[in-house]
Amino acid sequence: MSLNISPDDSARRRTGLGYGISAYLMWGFLPLLFVIAAPTGAFELVAHRVIWSLLFCAILLAFTGGFKRTWDVITSGRTFWLLALASVLIAVNWTTFIYGVETHQLVEVSLGYYLNPLISIGLGVIFLGERLRPLQWAAVGFGLLAVVIVGMGIGRVPFIAFGVAVSFGLYGLVKNRVGGKVGALESMTVETAVLTIPSLALIGYLAIVDLNTFTGFGPGHVLVLILTGPATAIPLIFFGAAARRIPLSWVGLLQYIAPTMQFIIGVALLGEVMSTTRWIGFFVIWIAVILLSVDLAATTNRRRKL
């Protein structure tokens, strides 16, 4: 027997869908902010992203009264150390992402985010003992084939795609172990706080050796670096609001908005070259995406009918 959806549930889902689409659109446009941030390098840009994100989170915590909740997380022991590990993984993800944008390899970055759900599935099998359904096996197979084809097209292992996918997949695995005990804002505050000291140290070192780009390129450049804070925090908060309101299958489908936008931006706006081999590789990964989406939607629908 299927469950009836009340008007309140319908309104809740529409609101969640709006939050989710907004979050992934922001993530899709994010590479353009990094392009504008030139000539700031990847490591310095990540450092600024951490510092301004922490400041933005602190402002939000002041308005929401979340400082006590955040302190409880910091003094929680195991949960804090899991978030500290997550902070290292997300720093690797951010650095790889920005490096890909700076070196005009945004298309390969988008491949990494297409691969991310497949990596997450593999990590679930290895670490959580999950079993794959037939369509998931097929999607993983097509995903591996796509990586081989794209690698042949660029003449090397697509390490940027792997770096993005594996780091974010492991980040998701660690956050899964944290569970729903920590809110999105408190979690991000702790993660950025852990990274703040090394970020300040890096910026201080760059200032000493006269390589700091924060000043010297005009007030517009300063504003762009400051904006990396809210540009990091807002979509994550929107995503958290969406995840609490819409089914998992909807979240699974929405996650492909960002890599699709990144692919289009890389090819259409940044002029990255797509060889025939690379087009074939992306066609194969899109098949994997379709298979995974169909499996997720069908599984969710079956569970709703039970």
ROMAR-419501 format. One record per residue (C-alpha): residue number from 0; residue in one letter; chain; x, y, z. Coordinates in Angstrom, 3 decimals, always signed. Example, Ala and Ser with C-alpha at 12.3 -4.5 7.8 and 13.67 -1.06 7.14 Angstrom:
BEGIN
{atom 0,"A","A",{+12.300,-4.500,+7.800}} {atom 1,"S","A",{+13.670,-1.060,+7.140}} 
% end
This chain:
BEGIN
{atom 0,"M","A",{+0.000,+0.000,+0.000}} {atom 1,"S","A",{+1.400,+3.427,-0.944}} {atom 2,"L","A",{+1.569,+6.312,+1.487}} {atom 3,"N","A",{-0.528,+9.438,+0.875}} {atom 4,"I","A",{+1.356,+12.734,+0.868}} {atom 5,"S","A",{-0.402,+15.453,+2.855}} {atom 6,"P","A",{-0.469,+19.113,+1.708}} {atom 7,"D","A",{+1.981,+19.946,+4.493}} {atom 8,"D","A",{+4.378,+17.247,+3.282}} {atom 9,"S","A",{+4.008,+18.506,-0.281}} {atom 10,"A","A",{+4.850,+22.073,+0.752}} {atom 11,"R","A",{+7.779,+20.772,+2.817}} {atom 12,"R","A",{+9.136,+18.894,-0.184}} {atom 13,"R","A",{+8.763,+21.910,-2.482}} {atom 14,"T","A",{+10.692,+24.000,+0.012}} {atom 15,"G","A",{+13.358,+21.310,+0.308}} {atom 16,"L","A",{+13.615,+21.036,-3.458}} {atom 17,"G","A",{+14.156,+24.791,-3.681}} {atom 18,"Y","A",{+16.921,+24.612,-1.074}} {atom 19,"G","A",{+18.538,+21.650,-2.845}} {atom 20,"I","A",{+18.504,+23.193,-6.311}} {atom 21,"S","A",{+19.886,+26.448,-4.888}} {atom 22,"A","A",{+22.726,+24.604,-3.130}} {atom 23,"Y","A",{+23.818,+22.674,-6.215}} {atom 24,"L","A",{+23.515,+25.730,-8.480}} {atom 25,"M","A",{+25.851,+27.594,-6.128}} {atom 26,"W","A",{+28.311,+24.704,-6.180}} {atom 27,"G","A",{+28.029,+24.604,-9.969}} {atom 28,"F","A",{+28.939,+28.287,-10.315}} {atom 29,"L","A",{+31.678,+28.139,-7.646}} {atom 30,"P","A",{+34.542,+27.539,-10.136}} {atom 31,"L","A",{+33.888,+30.980,-11.654}} {atom 32,"L","A",{+34.663,+32.564,-8.267}} {atom 33,"F","A",{+37.978,+30.718,-8.199}} {atom 34,"V","A",{+38.761,+31.864,-11.752}} {atom 35,"I","A",{+38.123,+35.482,-10.721}} {atom 36,"A","A",{+40.353,+34.967,-7.660}} {atom 37,"A","A",{+43.486,+34.654,-9.830}} {atom 38,"P","A",{+46.414,+35.066,-9.274}} {atom 39,"T","A",{+45.825,+33.587,-5.792}} {atom 40,"G","A",{+47.125,+30.006,-5.784}} {atom 41,"A","A",{+45.243,+26.924,-4.643}} {atom 42,"F","A",{+46.806,+26.617,-1.169}} {atom 43,"E","A",{+46.411,+30.302,-0.343}} {atom 44,"L","A",{+42.852,+30.286,-1.678}} {atom 45,"V","A",{+41.936,+27.309,+0.519}} {atom 46,"A","A",{+43.449,+29.124,+3.508}} {atom 47,"H","A",{+41.286,+32.190,+2.840}} {atom 48,"R","A",{+38.277,+29.956,+2.260}} {atom 49,"V","A",{+38.801,+28.387,+5.687}} {atom 50,"I","A",{+39.319,+31.663,+7.569}} {atom 51,"W","A",{+36.403,+33.555,+6.034}} {atom 52,"S","A",{+34.146,+30.511,+6.339}} {atom 53,"L","A",{+34.899,+30.328,+10.058}} {atom 54,"L","A",{+34.147,+34.035,+10.478}} {atom 55,"F","A",{+30.880,+33.671,+8.552}} {atom 56,"C","A",{+29.901,+30.630,+10.636}} {atom 57,"A","A",{+30.678,+32.532,+13.833}} {atom 58,"I","A",{+28.313,+35.317,+12.752}} {atom 59,"L","A",{+25.568,+32.780,+12.050}} {atom 60,"L","A",{+26.178,+31.065,+15.397}} {atom 61,"A","A",{+25.798,+34.419,+17.147}} {atom 62,"F","A",{+22.372,+34.867,+15.569}} {atom 63,"T","A",{+21.242,+31.273,+16.194}} {atom 64,"G","A",{+22.681,+30.839,+19.676}} {atom 65,"G","A",{+24.787,+27.903,+18.524}} {atom 66,"F","A",{+28.041,+28.555,+20.383}} {atom 67,"K","A",{+27.154,+26.180,+23.225}} {atom 68,"R","A",{+26.219,+23.415,+20.766}} {atom 69,"T","A",{+29.523,+23.945,+18.968}} {atom 70,"W","A",{+31.494,+23.844,+22.224}} {atom 71,"D","A",{+29.725,+20.605,+23.150}} {atom 72,"V","A",{+30.962,+19.117,+19.865}} {atom 73,"I","A",{+34.533,+20.327,+20.491}} {atom 74,"T","A",{+34.557,+18.661,+23.920}} {atom 75,"S","A",{+32.780,+15.506,+22.736}} {atom 76,"G","A",{+35.891,+13.392,+22.230}} {atom 77,"R","A",{+35.273,+10.875,+19.428}} {atom 78,"T","A",{+32.905,+13.110,+17.451}} {atom 79,"F","A",{+35.405,+15.971,+17.505}} {atom 80,"W","A",{+38.237,+13.762,+16.216}} {atom 81,"L","A",{+36.027,+12.422,+13.444}} {atom 82,"L","A",{+35.258,+15.997,+12.392}} {atom 83,"A","A",{+38.972,+16.832,+12.590}} {atom 84,"L","A",{+39.643,+13.967,+10.169}} {atom 85,"A","A",{+36.793,+15.221,+7.977}} {atom 86,"S","A",{+38.385,+18.678,+7.930}} {atom 87,"V","A",{+41.632,+17.256,+6.533}} {atom 88,"L","A",{+39.750,+15.356,+3.841}} {atom 89,"I","A",{+37.680,+18.375,+2.792}} {atom 90,"A","A",{+40.852,+20.498,+2.669}} {atom 91,"V","A",{+42.357,+17.962,+0.245}} {atom 92,"N","A",{+39.134,+18.081,-1.781}} {atom 93,"W","A",{+39.085,+21.889,-1.923}} {atom 94,"T","A",{+42.756,+22.114,-2.866}} {atom 95,"T","A",{+42.402,+19.543,-5.650}} {atom 96,"F","A",{+39.245,+21.254,-6.914}} {atom 97,"I","A",{+40.853,+24.703,-7.020}} {atom 98,"Y","A",{+44.049,+23.329,-8.571}} {atom 99,"G","A",{+41.936,+21.782,-11.337}} {atom 100,"V","A",{+40.221,+25.120,-11.983}} {atom 101,"E","A",{+43.497,+27.051,-11.979}} {atom 102,"T","A",{+45.191,+24.647,-14.401}} {atom 103,"H","A",{+42.214,+24.689,-16.808}} {atom 104,"Q","A",{+41.119,+21.140,-16.000}} {atom 105,"L","A",{+37.598,+21.855,-14.787}} {atom 106,"V","A",{+36.188,+19.140,-17.063}} {atom 107,"E","A",{+38.300,+16.580,-15.206}} {atom 108,"V","A",{+37.051,+18.030,-11.901}} {atom 109,"S","A",{+33.481,+17.488,-13.109}} {atom 110,"L","A",{+34.359,+13.883,-13.937}} {atom 111,"G","A",{+35.447,+13.469,-10.312}} {atom 112,"Y","A",{+32.081,+14.616,-9.017}} {atom 113,"Y","A",{+30.287,+12.327,-11.469}} {atom 114,"L","A",{+32.419,+9.500,-10.079}} {atom 115,"N","A",{+31.855,+10.474,-6.449}} {atom 116,"P","A",{+28.593,+8.487,-5.962}} {atom 117,"L","A",{+30.311,+5.401,-7.391}} {atom 118,"I","A",{+33.263,+5.897,-5.047}} {atom 119,"S","A",{+30.826,+6.275,-2.149}} {atom 120,"I","A",{+29.146,+3.005,-3.132}} {atom 121,"G","A",{+32.522,+1.259,-3.180}} {atom 122,"L","A",{+33.440,+2.655,+0.242}} {atom 123,"G","A",{+30.078,+1.457,+1.574}} {atom 124,"V","A",{+30.869,-2.066,+0.371}} {atom 125,"I","A",{+34.389,-2.032,+1.826}} {atom 126,"F","A",{+33.824,-0.314,+5.169}} {atom 127,"L","A",{+30.106,-0.716,+5.895}} {atom 128,"G","A",{+29.491,-4.201,+4.480}} {atom 129,"E","A",{+26.824,-2.981,+2.063}} {atom 130,"R","A",{+25.718,-5.135,-0.869}} {atom 131,"L","A",{+25.316,-3.861,-4.406}} {atom 132,"R","A",{+22.168,-4.269,-6.461}} {atom 133,"P","A",{+22.483,-5.286,-10.145}} {atom 134,"L","A",{+22.068,-1.745,-11.502}} {atom 135,"Q","A",{+24.668,-0.490,-9.034}} {atom 136,"W","A",{+27.129,-3.141,-10.263}} {atom 137,"A","A",{+26.448,-2.030,-13.836}} {atom 138,"A","A",{+26.928,+1.644,-12.905}} {atom 139,"V","A",{+30.265,+0.892,-11.200}} {atom 140,"G","A",{+31.392,-1.047,-14.284}} {atom 141,"F","A",{+30.499,+1.809,-16.620}} {atom 142,"G","A",{+32.201,+4.261,-14.250}} {atom 143,"L","A",{+35.466,+2.306,-14.315}} {atom 144,"L","A",{+35.256,+2.037,-18.098}} {atom 145,"A","A",{+34.744,+5.807,-18.338}} {atom 146,"V","A",{+37.877,+6.458,-16.269}} {atom 147,"V","A",{+39.921,+4.182,-18.536}} {atom 148,"I","A",{+38.616,+5.901,-21.670}} {atom 149,"V","A",{+39.163,+9.427,-20.322}} {atom 150,"G","A",{+42.655,+8.407,-19.167}} {atom 151,"M","A",{+43.440,+7.202,-22.675}} {atom 152,"G","A",{+42.158,+10.503,-24.051}} {atom 153,"I","A",{+44.415,+12.652,-21.870}} {atom 154,"G","A",{+47.359,+10.246,-21.874}} {atom 155,"R","A",{+47.573,+9.777,-18.110}} {atom 156,"V","A",{+45.649,+8.671,-15.060}} {atom 157,"P","A",{+42.979,+11.346,-14.324}} {atom 158,"F","A",{+44.447,+12.045,-10.887}} {atom 159,"I","A",{+42.468,+15.261,-10.393}} {atom 160,"A","A",{+39.182,+13.393,-10.910}} {atom 161,"F","A",{+40.330,+10.636,-8.555}} {atom 162,"G","A",{+41.555,+13.171,-5.990}} {atom 163,"V","A",{+38.219,+14.991,-5.976}} {atom 164,"A","A",{+36.114,+11.810,-5.915}} {atom 165,"V","A",{+38.099,+9.831,-3.338}} {atom 166,"S","A",{+38.620,+12.743,-0.923}} {atom 167,"F","A",{+34.935,+13.688,-1.003}} {atom 168,"G","A",{+33.875,+10.035,-0.795}} {atom 169,"L","A",{+36.019,+9.520,+2.313}} {atom 170,"Y","A",{+34.699,+12.805,+3.710}} {atom 171,"G","A",{+31.163,+11.497,+3.288}} {atom 172,"L","A",{+32.119,+8.206,+4.953}} {atom 173,"V","A",{+33.531,+10.011,+7.998}} {atom 174,"K","A",{+30.483,+12.268,+8.213}} {atom 175,"N","A",{+28.330,+9.140,+8.042}} {atom 176,"R","A",{+30.069,+7.878,+11.168}} {atom 177,"V","A",{+29.256,+11.182,+12.874}} {atom 178,"G","A",{+25.614,+10.677,+11.949}} {atom 179,"G","A",{+22.914,+13.211,+12.741}} {atom 180,"K","A",{+24.368,+14.165,+16.107}} {atom 181,"V","A",{+25.870,+17.422,+14.793}} {atom 182,"G","A",{+24.088,+20.123,+12.799}} {atom 183,"A","A",{+25.491,+21.356,+9.491}} {atom 184,"L","A",{+26.480,+24.774,+10.857}} {atom 185,"E","A",{+28.131,+23.408,+14.002}} {atom 186,"S","A",{+29.930,+20.732,+11.982}} {atom 187,"M","A",{+31.309,+23.234,+9.494}} {atom 188,"T","A",{+32.367,+25.571,+12.296}} {atom 189,"V","A",{+34.392,+22.817,+13.953}} {atom 190,"E","A",{+35.908,+21.639,+10.666}} {atom 191,"T","A",{+37.024,+25.127,+9.643}} {atom 192,"A","A",{+38.249,+25.884,+13.177}} {atom 193,"V","A",{+40.552,+22.846,+12.998}} {atom 194,"L","A",{+42.002,+24.163,+9.721}} {atom 195,"T","A",{+42.300,+27.788,+10.818}} {atom 196,"I","A",{+45.676,+27.597,+12.586}} {atom 197,"P","A",{+47.519,+26.017,+9.611}} {atom 198,"S","A",{+45.680,+28.432,+7.299}} {atom 199,"L","A",{+46.826,+31.449,+9.315}} {atom 200,"A","A",{+50.361,+30.010,+9.412}} {atom 201,"L","A",{+50.380,+29.639,+5.620}} {atom 202,"I","A",{+49.128,+33.182,+5.030}} {atom 203,"G","A",{+51.681,+34.498,+7.542}} {atom 204,"Y","A",{+54.486,+32.652,+5.765}} {atom 205,"L","A",{+53.382,+33.985,+2.382}} {atom 206,"A","A",{+53.354,+37.504,+3.830}} {atom 207,"I","A",{+56.892,+37.065,+5.177}} {atom 208,"V","A",{+58.258,+35.895,+1.804}} {atom 209,"D","A",{+56.208,+38.580,+0.009}} {atom 210,"L","A",{+53.994,+36.113,-1.874}} {atom 211,"N","A",{+50.700,+37.005,-0.190}} {atom 212,"T","A",{+48.116,+38.066,-2.810}} {atom 213,"F","A",{+45.413,+39.302,-0.431}} {atom 214,"T","A",{+46.518,+42.899,-0.893}} {atom 215,"G","A",{+48.142,+44.466,-3.922}} {atom 216,"F","A",{+45.477,+43.574,-6.485}} {atom 217,"G","A",{+42.828,+46.079,-5.533}} {atom 218,"P","A",{+39.740,+46.074,-3.298}} {atom 219,"G","A",{+37.850,+43.874,-5.783}} {atom 220,"H","A",{+40.330,+41.051,-5.240}} {atom 221,"V","A",{+40.039,+41.429,-1.457}} {atom 222,"L","A",{+36.250,+41.189,-1.759}} {atom 223,"V","A",{+36.470,+38.044,-3.898}} {atom 224,"L","A",{+38.648,+36.281,-1.317}} {atom 225,"I","A",{+36.310,+37.311,+1.504}} {atom 226,"L","A",{+33.321,+36.015,-0.486}} {atom 227,"T","A",{+34.851,+32.522,-0.541}} {atom 228,"G","A",{+33.622,+32.250,+3.080}} {atom 229,"P","A",{+29.876,+32.675,+2.537}} {atom 230,"A","A",{+30.192,+30.934,-0.861}} {atom 231,"T","A",{+31.403,+27.889,+1.068}} {atom 232,"A","A",{+28.963,+28.031,+3.978}} {atom 233,"I","A",{+25.658,+29.030,+2.370}} {atom 234,"P","A",{+25.286,+26.093,-0.067}} {atom 235,"L","A",{+26.207,+23.631,+2.689}} {atom 236,"I","A",{+23.534,+25.096,+4.956}} {atom 237,"F","A",{+21.005,+25.004,+2.099}} {atom 238,"F","A",{+21.958,+21.388,+1.420}} {atom 239,"G","A",{+21.368,+20.492,+5.057}} {atom 240,"A","A",{+17.943,+22.157,+4.908}} {atom 241,"A","A",{+17.098,+20.230,+1.726}} {atom 242,"A","A",{+18.271,+16.849,+3.036}} {atom 243,"R","A",{+15.852,+17.111,+5.957}} {atom 244,"R","A",{+12.859,+17.800,+3.706}} {atom 245,"I","A",{+13.138,+15.705,+0.534}} {atom 246,"P","A",{+13.618,+11.974,-0.186}} {atom 247,"L","A",{+17.104,+10.542,-0.630}} {atom 248,"S","A",{+16.362,+9.767,-4.282}} {atom 249,"W","A",{+15.770,+13.455,-4.946}} {atom 250,"V","A",{+19.077,+14.342,-3.305}} {atom 251,"G","A",{+20.772,+11.661,-5.402}} {atom 252,"L","A",{+19.423,+13.159,-8.614}} {atom 253,"L","A",{+20.133,+16.768,-7.630}} {atom 254,"Q","A",{+23.808,+16.032,-6.963}} {atom 255,"Y","A",{+24.476,+15.799,-10.704}} {atom 256,"I","A",{+23.519,+19.449,-11.244}} {atom 257,"A","A",{+26.917,+20.741,-10.060}} {atom 258,"P","A",{+29.225,+18.518,-12.181}} {atom 259,"T","A",{+27.010,+19.093,-15.225}} {atom 260,"M","A",{+27.337,+22.857,-14.762}} {atom 261,"Q","A",{+31.089,+22.515,-14.200}} {atom 262,"F","A",{+31.394,+20.483,-17.394}} {atom 263,"I","A",{+29.470,+23.118,-19.381}} {atom 264,"I","A",{+31.487,+25.977,-17.863}} {atom 265,"G","A",{+34.758,+24.196,-18.615}} {atom 266,"V","A",{+33.880,+23.541,-22.257}} {atom 267,"A","A",{+31.706,+26.536,-23.190}} {atom 268,"L","A",{+33.164,+29.368,-21.074}} {atom 269,"L","A",{+36.749,+28.360,-20.278}} {atom 270,"G","A",{+37.415,+26.773,-23.677}} {atom 271,"E","A",{+38.743,+23.402,-22.506}} {atom 272,"V","A",{+39.358,+21.049,-25.408}} {atom 273,"M","A",{+37.258,+17.885,-25.652}} {atom 274,"S","A",{+38.781,+15.186,-27.842}} {atom 275,"T","A",{+36.634,+12.423,-29.317}} {atom 276,"T","A",{+37.998,+9.984,-26.742}} {atom 277,"R","A",{+37.049,+12.292,-23.871}} {atom 278,"W","A",{+33.537,+12.738,-25.301}} {atom 279,"I","A",{+33.161,+8.958,-25.405}} {atom 280,"G","A",{+34.392,+8.683,-21.823}} {atom 281,"F","A",{+31.866,+11.241,-20.597}} {atom 282,"F","A",{+29.100,+9.550,-22.580}} {atom 283,"V","A",{+29.930,+6.331,-20.715}} {atom 284,"I","A",{+29.932,+8.058,-17.311}} {atom 285,"W","A",{+26.541,+9.594,-18.134}} {atom 286,"I","A",{+25.237,+6.062,-18.742}} {atom 287,"A","A",{+26.507,+5.155,-15.263}} {atom 288,"V","A",{+24.742,+8.211,-13.836}} {atom 289,"I","A",{+21.452,+7.207,-15.471}} {atom 290,"L","A",{+21.722,+3.633,-14.173}} {atom 291,"L","A",{+22.490,+4.829,-10.669}} {atom 292,"S","A",{+19.641,+7.344,-10.718}} {atom 293,"V","A",{+17.130,+4.746,-11.953}} {atom 294,"D","A",{+18.241,+2.303,-9.251}} {atom 295,"L","A",{+17.976,+4.944,-6.518}} {atom 296,"A","A",{+14.536,+6.103,-7.645}} {atom 297,"A","A",{+13.218,+2.531,-7.971}} {atom 298,"T","A",{+14.557,+1.502,-4.567}} {atom 299,"T","A",{+13.066,+4.552,-2.859}} {atom 300,"N","A",{+9.722,+3.954,-4.574}} {atom 301,"R","A",{+9.651,+0.326,-3.390}} {atom 302,"R","A",{+10.368,+1.357,+0.174}} {atom 303,"R","A",{+7.585,+3.948,+0.102}} {atom 304,"K","A",{+5.076,+1.316,-1.030}} {atom 305,"L","A",{+5.919,-1.115,+1.758}} 
% end
